[in-house]
């Protein structure tokens, strides 16, 4: 599965994988790299479901 390192918008949030940052309403949160990877996997597969096993193998 290919994910991107470019920032992307998810609803009202902006996710910046290179900086491990989530921005919502001008508030910035630094997330652990694995959380960013997990979110990127879910976004890449949306709206298709992904199994727990697949996530474990990918992340």
VEXKOLNU-937560 format. One record per atom (N, C-alpha, C): residue in three letters; chain; x, y, z; atom name; residue number from 1. Coordinates in steps of 0.02 Angstrom, whole numbers, m for minus. Example, Ala and Ser with C-alpha at 12.3 -4.5 7.8 and 13.67 -1.06 7.14 Angstrom:
BEGIN
<atom><type>ALA</type><mol>A</mol><px>660</px><py>m284</py><pz>390</pz><atom>N</atom><seq>1</seq></atom>
<atom><type>ALA</type><mol>A</mol><px>615</px><py>m225</py><pz>390</pz><atom>CA</atom><seq>1</seq></atom>
<atom><type>ALA</type><mol>A</mol><px>660</px><py>m165</py><pz>390</pz><atom>C</atom><seq>1</seq></atom>
<atom><type>SER</type><mol>A</mol><px>642</px><py>m112</py><pz>354</pz><atom>N</atom><seq>2</seq></atom>
<atom><type>SER</type><mol>A</mol><px>684</px><py>m53</py><pz>357</pz><atom>CA</atom><seq>2</seq></atom>
<atom><type>SER</type><mol>A</mol><px>645</px><py>2</py><pz>394</pz><atom>C</atom><seq>2</seq></atom>
//
This chain:
BEGIN
<atom><type>UNK</type><mol>A</mol><px>42</px><py>m59</py><pz>0</pz><atom>N</atom><seq>1</seq></atom>
<atom><type>UNK</type><mol>A</mol><px>0</px><py>0</py><pz>0</pz><atom>CA</atom><seq>1</seq></atom>
<atom><type>UNK</type><mol>A</mol><px>44</px><py>62</py><pz>0</pz><atom>C</atom><seq>1</seq></atom>
<atom><type>UNK</type><mol>A</mol><px>29</px><py>107</py><pz>m44</pz><atom>N</atom><seq>2</seq></atom>
<atom><type>UNK</type><mol>A</mol><px>70</px><py>168</py><pz>m49</pz><atom>CA</atom><seq>2</seq></atom>
<atom><type>UNK</type><mol>A</mol><px>35</px><py>225</py><pz>m12</pz><atom>C</atom><seq>2</seq></atom>
<atom><type>UNK</type><mol>A</mol><px>73</px><py>258</py><pz>30</pz><atom>N</atom><seq>3</seq></atom>
<atom><type>UNK</type><mol>A</mol><px>48</px><py>317</py><pz>65</pz><atom>CA</atom><seq>3</seq></atom>
<atom><type>UNK</type><mol>A</mol><px>91</px><py>376</py><pz>44</pz><atom>C</atom><seq>3</seq></atom>
<atom><type>UNK</type><mol>A</mol><px>69</px><py>434</py><pz>62</pz><atom>N</atom><seq>4</seq></atom>
<atom><type>UNK</type><mol>A</mol><px>105</px><py>494</py><pz>41</pz><atom>CA</atom><seq>4</seq></atom>
<atom><type>UNK</type><mol>A</mol><px>134</px><py>531</py><pz>101</pz><atom>C</atom><seq>4</seq></atom>
<atom><type>UNK</type><mol>A</mol><px>186</px><py>568</py><pz>90</pz><atom>N</atom><seq>5</seq></atom>
<atom><type>UNK</type><mol>A</mol><px>215</px><py>610</py><pz>143</pz><atom>CA</atom><seq>5</seq></atom>
<atom><type>UNK</type><mol>A</mol><px>190</px><py>681</py><pz>138</pz><atom>C</atom><seq>5</seq></atom>
<atom><type>UNK</type><mol>A</mol><px>148</px><py>695</py><pz>88</pz><atom>N</atom><seq>6</seq></atom>
<atom><type>UNK</type><mol>A</mol><px>121</px><py>762</py><pz>80</pz><atom>CA</atom><seq>6</seq></atom>
<atom><type>UNK</type><mol>A</mol><px>65</px><py>773</py><pz>131</pz><atom>C</atom><seq>6</seq></atom>
<atom><type>UNK</type><mol>A</mol><px>57</px><py>836</py><pz>151</pz><atom>N</atom><seq>7</seq></atom>
<atom><type>UNK</type><mol>A</mol><px>2</px><py>854</py><pz>196</pz><atom>CA</atom><seq>7</seq></atom>
<atom><type>UNK</type><mol>A</mol><px>m64</px><py>843</py><pz>159</pz><atom>C</atom><seq>7</seq></atom>
<atom><type>UNK</type><mol>A</mol><px>m115</px><py>823</py><pz>196</pz><atom>N</atom><seq>8</seq></atom>
<atom><type>UNK</type><mol>A</mol><px>m181</px><py>814</py><pz>167</pz><atom>CA</atom><seq>8</seq></atom>
<atom><type>UNK</type><mol>A</mol><px>m234</px><py>834</py><pz>217</pz><atom>C</atom><seq>8</seq></atom>
<atom><type>UNK</type><mol>A</mol><px>m293</px><py>849</py><pz>190</pz><atom>N</atom><seq>9</seq></atom>
<atom><type>UNK</type><mol>A</mol><px>m349</px><py>870</py><pz>232</pz><atom>CA</atom><seq>9</seq></atom>
<atom><type>UNK</type><mol>A</mol><px>m396</px><py>812</py><pz>242</pz><atom>C</atom><seq>9</seq></atom>
<atom><type>UNK</type><mol>A</mol><px>m419</px><py>805</py><pz>304</pz><atom>N</atom><seq>10</seq></atom>
<atom><type>UNK</type><mol>A</mol><px>m467</px><py>753</py><pz>323</pz><atom>CA</atom><seq>10</seq></atom>
<atom><type>UNK</type><mol>A</mol><px>m521</px><py>788</py><pz>363</pz><atom>C</atom><seq>10</seq></atom>
<atom><type>UNK</type><mol>A</mol><px>m577</px><py>803</py><pz>329</pz><atom>N</atom><seq>11</seq></atom>
<atom><type>UNK</type><mol>A</mol><px>m629</px><py>843</py><pz>363</pz><atom>CA</atom><seq>11</seq></atom>
<atom><type>UNK</type><mol>A</mol><px>m601</px><py>912</py><pz>378</pz><atom>C</atom><seq>11</seq></atom>
<atom><type>UNK</type><mol>A</mol><px>m605</px><py>933</py><pz>441</pz><atom>N</atom><seq>12</seq></atom>
<atom><type>UNK</type><mol>A</mol><px>m580</px><py>998</py><pz>461</pz><atom>CA</atom><seq>12</seq></atom>
<atom><type>UNK</type><mol>A</mol><px>m508</px><py>994</py><pz>486</pz><atom>C</atom><seq>12</seq></atom>
<atom><type>UNK</type><mol>A</mol><px>m477</px><py>937</py><pz>481</pz><atom>N</atom><seq>13</seq></atom>
<atom><type>UNK</type><mol>A</mol><px>m408</px><py>927</py><pz>505</pz><atom>CA</atom><seq>13</seq></atom>
<atom><type>UNK</type><mol>A</mol><px>m360</px><py>926</py><pz>446</pz><atom>C</atom><seq>13</seq></atom>
<atom><type>UNK</type><mol>A</mol><px>m300</px><py>949</py><pz>458</pz><atom>N</atom><seq>14</seq></atom>
<atom><type>UNK</type><mol>A</mol><px>m246</px><py>943</py><pz>410</pz><atom>CA</atom><seq>14</seq></atom>
<atom><type>UNK</type><mol>A</mol><px>m193</px><py>899</py><pz>443</pz><atom>C</atom><seq>14</seq></atom>
<atom><type>UNK</type><mol>A</mol><px>m172</px><py>848</py><pz>407</pz><atom>N</atom><seq>15</seq></atom>
<atom><type>UNK</type><mol>A</mol><px>m122</px><py>801</py><pz>433</pz><atom>CA</atom><seq>15</seq></atom>
<atom><type>UNK</type><mol>A</mol><px>m58</px><py>812</py><pz>393</pz><atom>C</atom><seq>15</seq></atom>
<atom><type>UNK</type><mol>A</mol><px>m3</px><py>823</py><pz>429</pz><atom>N</atom><seq>16</seq></atom>
<atom><type>UNK</type><mol>A</mol><px>62</px><py>832</py><pz>397</pz><atom>CA</atom><seq>16</seq></atom>
<atom><type>UNK</type><mol>A</mol><px>107</px><py>775</py><pz>419</pz><atom>C</atom><seq>16</seq></atom>
<atom><type>UNK</type><mol>A</mol><px>112</px><py>721</py><pz>378</pz><atom>N</atom><seq>17</seq></atom>
<atom><type>UNK</type><mol>A</mol><px>152</px><py>663</py><pz>397</pz><atom>CA</atom><seq>17</seq></atom>
<atom><type>UNK</type><mol>A</mol><px>226</px><py>677</py><pz>408</pz><atom>C</atom><seq>17</seq></atom>
<atom><type>UNK</type><mol>A</mol><px>254</px><py>724</py><pz>371</pz><atom>N</atom><seq>18</seq></atom>
<atom><type>UNK</type><mol>A</mol><px>326</px><py>738</py><pz>378</pz><atom>CA</atom><seq>18</seq></atom>
<atom><type>UNK</type><mol>A</mol><px>342</px><py>768</py><pz>446</pz><atom>C</atom><seq>18</seq></atom>
<atom><type>UNK</type><mol>A</mol><px>295</px><py>804</py><pz>475</pz><atom>N</atom><seq>19</seq></atom>
<atom><type>UNK</type><mol>A</mol><px>306</px><py>835</py><pz>541</pz><atom>CA</atom><seq>19</seq></atom>
<atom><type>UNK</type><mol>A</mol><px>268</px><py>799</py><pz>596</pz><atom>C</atom><seq>19</seq></atom>
<atom><type>UNK</type><mol>A</mol><px>233</px><py>743</py><pz>579</pz><atom>N</atom><seq>20</seq></atom>
<atom><type>UNK</type><mol>A</mol><px>192</px><py>707</py><pz>628</pz><atom>CA</atom><seq>20</seq></atom>
<atom><type>UNK</type><mol>A</mol><px>143</px><py>753</py><pz>662</pz><atom>C</atom><seq>20</seq></atom>
<atom><type>UNK</type><mol>A</mol><px>112</px><py>796</py><pz>623</pz><atom>N</atom><seq>21</seq></atom>
<atom><type>UNK</type><mol>A</mol><px>70</px><py>849</py><pz>651</pz><atom>CA</atom><seq>21</seq></atom>
<atom><type>UNK</type><mol>A</mol><px>m1</px><py>844</py><pz>626</pz><atom>C</atom><seq>21</seq></atom>
<atom><type>UNK</type><mol>A</mol><px>m48</px><py>856</py><pz>672</pz><atom>N</atom><seq>22</seq></atom>
<atom><type>UNK</type><mol>A</mol><px>m119</px><py>861</py><pz>656</pz><atom>CA</atom><seq>22</seq></atom>
<atom><type>UNK</type><mol>A</mol><px>m141</px><py>932</py><pz>675</pz><atom>C</atom><seq>22</seq></atom>
<atom><type>UNK</type><mol>A</mol><px>m172</px><py>967</py><pz>629</pz><atom>N</atom><seq>23</seq></atom>
<atom><type>UNK</type><mol>A</mol><px>m193</px><py>1036</py><pz>641</pz><atom>CA</atom><seq>23</seq></atom>
<atom><type>UNK</type><mol>A</mol><px>m269</px><py>1039</py><pz>634</pz><atom>C</atom><seq>23</seq></atom>
<atom><type>UNK</type><mol>A</mol><px>m301</px><py>1067</py><pz>686</pz><atom>N</atom><seq>24</seq></atom>
<atom><type>UNK</type><mol>A</mol><px>m374</px><py>1073</py><pz>687</pz><atom>CA</atom><seq>24</seq></atom>
<atom><type>UNK</type><mol>A</mol><px>m392</px><py>1141</py><pz>718</pz><atom>C</atom><seq>24</seq></atom>
<atom><type>UNK</type><mol>A</mol><px>m428</px><py>1182</py><pz>680</pz><atom>N</atom><seq>25</seq></atom>
<atom><type>UNK</type><mol>A</mol><px>m448</px><py>1248</py><pz>705</pz><atom>CA</atom><seq>25</seq></atom>
<atom><type>UNK</type><mol>A</mol><px>m389</px><py>1286</py><pz>734</pz><atom>C</atom><seq>25</seq></atom>
<atom><type>UNK</type><mol>A</mol><px>m334</px><py>1290</py><pz>697</pz><atom>N</atom><seq>26</seq></atom>
<atom><type>UNK</type><mol>A</mol><px>m273</px><py>1326</py><pz>717</pz><atom>CA</atom><seq>26</seq></atom>
<atom><type>UNK</type><mol>A</mol><px>m239</px><py>1299</py><pz>779</pz><atom>C</atom><seq>26</seq></atom>
<atom><type>UNK</type><mol>A</mol><px>m258</px><py>1239</py><pz>800</pz><atom>N</atom><seq>27</seq></atom>
<atom><type>UNK</type><mol>A</mol><px>m225</px><py>1206</py><pz>856</pz><atom>CA</atom><seq>27</seq></atom>
<atom><type>UNK</type><mol>A</mol><px>m183</px><py>1148</py><pz>827</pz><atom>C</atom><seq>27</seq></atom>
<atom><type>UNK</type><mol>A</mol><px>m119</px><py>1146</py><pz>845</pz><atom>N</atom><seq>28</seq></atom>
<atom><type>UNK</type><mol>A</mol><px>m74</px><py>1095</py><pz>819</pz><atom>CA</atom><seq>28</seq></atom>
<atom><type>UNK</type><mol>A</mol><px>m60</px><py>1042</py><pz>873</pz><atom>C</atom><seq>28</seq></atom>
<atom><type>UNK</type><mol>A</mol><px>m61</px><py>980</py><pz>853</pz><atom>N</atom><seq>29</seq></atom>
<atom><type>UNK</type><mol>A</mol><px>m44</px><py>924</py><pz>897</pz><atom>CA</atom><seq>29</seq></atom>
<atom><type>UNK</type><mol>A</mol><px>9</px><py>882</py><pz>863</pz><atom>C</atom><seq>29</seq></atom>
<atom><type>UNK</type><mol>A</mol><px>61</px><py>866</py><pz>899</pz><atom>N</atom><seq>30</seq></atom>
<atom><type>UNK</type><mol>A</mol><px>112</px><py>821</py><pz>873</pz><atom>CA</atom><seq>30</seq></atom>
<atom><type>UNK</type><mol>A</mol><px>91</px><py>750</py><pz>892</pz><atom>C</atom><seq>30</seq></atom>
<atom><type>UNK</type><mol>A</mol><px>88</px><py>706</py><pz>843</pz><atom>N</atom><seq>31</seq></atom>
<atom><type>UNK</type><mol>A</mol><px>68</px><py>637</py><pz>855</pz><atom>CA</atom><seq>31</seq></atom>
<atom><type>UNK</type><mol>A</mol><px>128</px><py>591</py><pz>847</pz><atom>C</atom><seq>31</seq></atom>
<atom><type>UNK</type><mol>A</mol><px>124</px><py>534</py><pz>879</pz><atom>N</atom><seq>32</seq></atom>
<atom><type>UNK</type><mol>A</mol><px>176</px><py>484</py><pz>871</pz><atom>CA</atom><seq>32</seq></atom>
<atom><type>UNK</type><mol>A</mol><px>177</px><py>460</py><pz>799</pz><atom>C</atom><seq>32</seq></atom>
<atom><type>UNK</type><mol>A</mol><px>235</px><py>445</py><pz>771</pz><atom>N</atom><seq>33</seq></atom>
<atom><type>UNK</type><mol>A</mol><px>240</px><py>424</py><pz>701</pz><atom>CA</atom><seq>33</seq></atom>
<atom><type>UNK</type><mol>A</mol><px>195</px><py>364</py><pz>683</pz><atom>C</atom><seq>33</seq></atom>
<atom><type>UNK</type><mol>A</mol><px>187</px><py>317</py><pz>729</pz><atom>N</atom><seq>34</seq></atom>
<atom><type>UNK</type><mol>A</mol><px>144</px><py>259</py><pz>714</pz><atom>CA</atom><seq>34</seq></atom>
<atom><type>UNK</type><mol>A</mol><px>71</px><py>280</py><pz>707</pz><atom>C</atom><seq>34</seq></atom>
<atom><type>UNK</type><mol>A</mol><px>49</px><py>330</py><pz>744</pz><atom>N</atom><seq>35</seq></atom>
<atom><type>UNK</type><mol>A</mol><px>m20</px><py>355</py><pz>737</pz><atom>CA</atom><seq>35</seq></atom>
<atom><type>UNK</type><mol>A</mol><px>m30</px><py>386</py><pz>668</pz><atom>C</atom><seq>35</seq></atom>
<atom><type>UNK</type><mol>A</mol><px>20</px><py>423</py><pz>645</pz><atom>N</atom><seq>36</seq></atom>
<atom><type>UNK</type><mol>A</mol><px>17</px><py>453</py><pz>578</pz><atom>CA</atom><seq>36</seq></atom>
<atom><type>UNK</type><mol>A</mol><px>15</px><py>398</py><pz>525</pz><atom>C</atom><seq>36</seq></atom>
<atom><type>UNK</type><mol>A</mol><px>56</px><py>346</py><pz>532</pz><atom>N</atom><seq>37</seq></atom>
<atom><type>UNK</type><mol>A</mol><px>56</px><py>290</py><pz>485</pz><atom>CA</atom><seq>37</seq></atom>
<atom><type>UNK</type><mol>A</mol><px>m12</px><py>255</py><pz>483</pz><atom>C</atom><seq>37</seq></atom>
<atom><type>UNK</type><mol>A</mol><px>m40</px><py>244</py><pz>542</pz><atom>N</atom><seq>38</seq></atom>
<atom><type>UNK</type><mol>A</mol><px>m105</px><py>212</py><pz>547</pz><atom>CA</atom><seq>38</seq></atom>
<atom><type>UNK</type><mol>A</mol><px>m158</px><py>254</py><pz>512</pz><atom>C</atom><seq>38</seq></atom>
<atom><type>UNK</type><mol>A</mol><px>m159</px><py>318</py><pz>526</pz><atom>N</atom><seq>39</seq></atom>
<atom><type>UNK</type><mol>A</mol><px>m208</px><py>362</py><pz>495</pz><atom>CA</atom><seq>39</seq></atom>
<atom><type>UNK</type><mol>A</mol><px>m199</px><py>363</py><pz>419</pz><atom>C</atom><seq>39</seq></atom>
<atom><type>UNK</type><mol>A</mol><px>m137</px><py>365</py><pz>395</pz><atom>N</atom><seq>40</seq></atom>
<atom><type>UNK</type><mol>A</mol><px>m124</px><py>365</py><pz>323</pz><atom>CA</atom><seq>40</seq></atom>
<atom><type>UNK</type><mol>A</mol><px>m150</px><py>301</py><pz>290</pz><atom>C</atom><seq>40</seq></atom>
<atom><type>UNK</type><mol>A</mol><px>m142</px><py>244</py><pz>324</pz><atom>N</atom><seq>41</seq></atom>
<atom><type>UNK</type><mol>A</mol><px>m167</px><py>180</py><pz>297</pz><atom>CA</atom><seq>41</seq></atom>
<atom><type>UNK</type><mol>A</mol><px>m243</px><py>181</py><pz>291</pz><atom>C</atom><seq>41</seq></atom>
<atom><type>UNK</type><mol>A</mol><px>m275</px><py>206</py><pz>343</pz><atom>N</atom><seq>42</seq></atom>
<atom><type>UNK</type><mol>A</mol><px>m349</px><py>208</py><pz>343</pz><atom>CA</atom><seq>42</seq></atom>
<atom><type>UNK</type><mol>A</mol><px>m374</px><py>255</py><pz>288</pz><atom>C</atom><seq>42</seq></atom>
<atom><type>UNK</type><mol>A</mol><px>m342</px><py>313</py><pz>281</pz><atom>N</atom><seq>43</seq></atom>
<atom><type>UNK</type><mol>A</mol><px>m362</px><py>361</py><pz>230</pz><atom>CA</atom><seq>43</seq></atom>
<atom><type>UNK</type><mol>A</mol><px>m350</px><py>333</py><pz>160</pz><atom>C</atom><seq>43</seq></atom>
<atom><type>UNK</type><mol>A</mol><px>m294</px><py>299</py><pz>150</pz><atom>N</atom><seq>44</seq></atom>
<atom><type>UNK</type><mol>A</mol><px>m278</px><py>271</py><pz>84</pz><atom>CA</atom><seq>44</seq></atom>
<atom><type>UNK</type><mol>A</mol><px>m329</px><py>219</py><pz>62</pz><atom>C</atom><seq>44</seq></atom>
<atom><type>UNK</type><mol>A</mol><px>m357</px><py>182</py><pz>109</pz><atom>N</atom><seq>45</seq></atom>
<atom><type>UNK</type><mol>A</mol><px>m405</px><py>129</py><pz>93</pz><atom>CA</atom><seq>45</seq></atom>
<atom><type>UNK</type><mol>A</mol><px>m478</px><py>151</py><pz>94</pz><atom>C</atom><seq>45</seq></atom>
<atom><type>UNK</type><mol>A</mol><px>m492</px><py>211</py><pz>121</pz><atom>N</atom><seq>46</seq></atom>
<atom><type>UNK</type><mol>A</mol><px>m561</px><py>235</py><pz>126</pz><atom>CA</atom><seq>46</seq></atom>
<atom><type>UNK</type><mol>A</mol><px>m594</px><py>234</py><pz>58</pz><atom>C</atom><seq>46</seq></atom>
<atom><type>UNK</type><mol>A</mol><px>m656</px><py>213</py><pz>52</pz><atom>N</atom><seq>47</seq></atom>
<atom><type>UNK</type><mol>A</mol><px>m704</px><py>191</py><pz>103</pz><atom>CA</atom><seq>47</seq></atom>
<atom><type>UNK</type><mol>A</mol><px>m702</px><py>115</py><pz>116</pz><atom>C</atom><seq>47</seq></atom>
<atom><type>UNK</type><mol>A</mol><px>m653</px><py>82</py><pz>88</pz><atom>N</atom><seq>48</seq></atom>
<atom><type>UNK</type><mol>A</mol><px>m646</px><py>10</py><pz>97</pz><atom>CA</atom><seq>48</seq></atom>
<atom><type>UNK</type><mol>A</mol><px>m622</px><py>m5</py><pz>168</pz><atom>C</atom><seq>48</seq></atom>
<atom><type>UNK</type><mol>A</mol><px>m648</px><py>m59</py><pz>196</pz><atom>N</atom><seq>49</seq></atom>
<atom><type>UNK</type><mol>A</mol><px>m626</px><py>m80</py><pz>263</pz><atom>CA</atom><seq>49</seq></atom>
<atom><type>UNK</type><mol>A</mol><px>m557</px><py>m112</py><pz>259</pz><atom>C</atom><seq>49</seq></atom>
<atom><type>UNK</type><mol>A</mol><px>m522</px><py>m110</py><pz>314</pz><atom>N</atom><seq>50</seq></atom>
<atom><type>UNK</type><mol>A</mol><px>m457</px><py>m141</py><pz>319</pz><atom>CA</atom><seq>50</seq></atom>
<atom><type>UNK</type><mol>A</mol><px>m456</px><py>m184</py><pz>382</pz><atom>C</atom><seq>50</seq></atom>
<atom><type>UNK</type><mol>A</mol><px>m429</px><py>m243</py><pz>377</pz><atom>N</atom><seq>51</seq></atom>
<atom><type>UNK</type><mol>A</mol><px>m430</px><py>m289</py><pz>434</pz><atom>CA</atom><seq>51</seq></atom>
<atom><type>UNK</type><mol>A</mol><px>m375</px><py>m271</py><pz>484</pz><atom>C</atom><seq>51</seq></atom>
<atom><type>UNK</type><mol>A</mol><px>m384</px><py>m294</py><pz>544</pz><atom>N</atom><seq>52</seq></atom>
<atom><type>UNK</type><mol>A</mol><px>m334</px><py>m283</py><pz>597</pz><atom>CA</atom><seq>52</seq></atom>
<atom><type>UNK</type><mol>A</mol><px>m267</px><py>m313</py><pz>576</pz><atom>C</atom><seq>52</seq></atom>
<atom><type>UNK</type><mol>A</mol><px>m269</px><py>m373</py><pz>547</pz><atom>N</atom><seq>53</seq></atom>
<atom><type>UNK</type><mol>A</mol><px>m208</px><py>m405</py><pz>526</pz><atom>CA</atom><seq>53</seq></atom>
<atom><type>UNK</type><mol>A</mol><px>m170</px><py>m365</py><pz>473</pz><atom>C</atom><seq>53</seq></atom>
<atom><type>UNK</type><mol>A</mol><px>m208</px><py>m337</py><pz>426</pz><atom>N</atom><seq>54</seq></atom>
<atom><type>UNK</type><mol>A</mol><px>m176</px><py>m295</py><pz>374</pz><atom>CA</atom><seq>54</seq></atom>
<atom><type>UNK</type><mol>A</mol><px>m143</px><py>m235</py><pz>406</pz><atom>C</atom><seq>54</seq></atom>
<atom><type>UNK</type><mol>A</mol><px>m178</px><py>m203</py><pz>452</pz><atom>N</atom><seq>55</seq></atom>
<atom><type>UNK</type><mol>A</mol><px>m149</px><py>m144</py><pz>485</pz><atom>CA</atom><seq>55</seq></atom>
<atom><type>UNK</type><mol>A</mol><px>m86</px><py>m162</py><pz>523</pz><atom>C</atom><seq>55</seq></atom>
<atom><type>UNK</type><mol>A</mol><px>m87</px><py>m218</py><pz>558</pz><atom>N</atom><seq>56</seq></atom>
<atom><type>UNK</type><mol>A</mol><px>m28</px><py>m239</py><pz>596</pz><atom>CA</atom><seq>56</seq></atom>
<atom><type>UNK</type><mol>A</mol><px>31</px><py>m251</py><pz>549</pz><atom>C</atom><seq>56</seq></atom>
<atom><type>UNK</type><mol>A</mol><px>18</px><py>m283</py><pz>492</pz><atom>N</atom><seq>57</seq></atom>
<atom><type>UNK</type><mol>A</mol><px>72</px><py>m296</py><pz>443</pz><atom>CA</atom><seq>57</seq></atom>
<atom><type>UNK</type><mol>A</mol><px>99</px><py>m232</py><pz>411</pz><atom>C</atom><seq>57</seq></atom>
<atom><type>UNK</type><mol>A</mol><px>55</px><py>m185</py><pz>400</pz><atom>N</atom><seq>58</seq></atom>
<atom><type>UNK</type><mol>A</mol><px>75</px><py>m123</py><pz>366</pz><atom>CA</atom><seq>58</seq></atom>
<atom><type>UNK</type><mol>A</mol><px>111</px><py>m77</py><pz>414</pz><atom>C</atom><seq>58</seq></atom>
<atom><type>UNK</type><mol>A</mol><px>82</px><py>m68</py><pz>473</pz><atom>N</atom><seq>59</seq></atom>
<atom><type>UNK</type><mol>A</mol><px>110</px><py>m20</py><pz>521</pz><atom>CA</atom><seq>59</seq></atom>
<atom><type>UNK</type><mol>A</mol><px>159</px><py>m55</py><pz>565</pz><atom>C</atom><seq>59</seq></atom>
//
